[in-house]
Amino acid sequence: MKNINQNISLTIHNLIAVLEDAKKGYLHASETVKDSVLSLLMERFGYQRGRYSSELRILVNSMSNDSMVDQFTLSMLQRTWMDLKSTFKYGKKEQIIEGCIKAEETALKNYGHAIDQLEDNYELRLVLQQQANGIRTVLNTIKEYTGRIYN
């Protein structure tokens, strides 16, 4: 298996942090939203993000000795999580859905950036492309379920 450089390792660790943040957000939203079908979907999406995070941890640990995560990214994610948590606590269903859509669109941008950096690492690139497709499916599912127009 090909080693990854520190820049790519940092990018992957940032994706792991984003996935963990999304997992927490979805699981919390699943407990907050009153729509039972949407609640079940969000719970499944949360567990999916946990699986993605674990998969990336295993891959990056097997390719690199570096396990640092950018502290700026972590603090930014913490602020985002606190904002989303507030939305889930006090927001309406529509606000929660909009927050999820925005988070998924941002995640896809992050994945795109990471994939672009991995021209020489086919295995890792393939995993990220598969996960990005899963996130795109979740985004489309949320939009379809809620009657949003696809972008």
Stockholm file with secondary structure:
# STOCKHOLM 1.0

chainA/1-151         MKNINQNISLTIHNLIAVLEDAKKGYLHASETVKDSVLSLLMERFGYQRGRYSSELRILVNSMSNDSMVDQFTLSMLQRTWMDLKSTFKYGKKEQIIEGCIKAEETALKNYGHAIDQLEDNYELRLVLQQQANGIRTVLNTIKEYTGRIYN
#=GR chainA/1-151 SS CCCCCHHHHHHHHHHHHHHHHHHHHHHHHHHHCSCHHHHHHHHHHHHHHHHHHHHHHHHHHHHCSCCCCCHHHHHHHHHHHHHHHHHHHHCCHHHHHHHHHHHHHHHHHHHHHHHHHCTTCHHHHHHHHHHHHHHHHHHHHHHHHHTCCCC
#=GC SS_cons         CCCCCHHHHHHHHHHHHHHHHHHHHHHHHHHHCSCHHHHHHHHHHHHHHHHHHHHHHHHHHHHCSCCCCCHHHHHHHHHHHHHHHHHHHHCCHHHHHHHHHHHHHHHHHHHHHHHHHCTTCHHHHHHHHHHHHHHHHHHHHHHHHHTCCCC
//
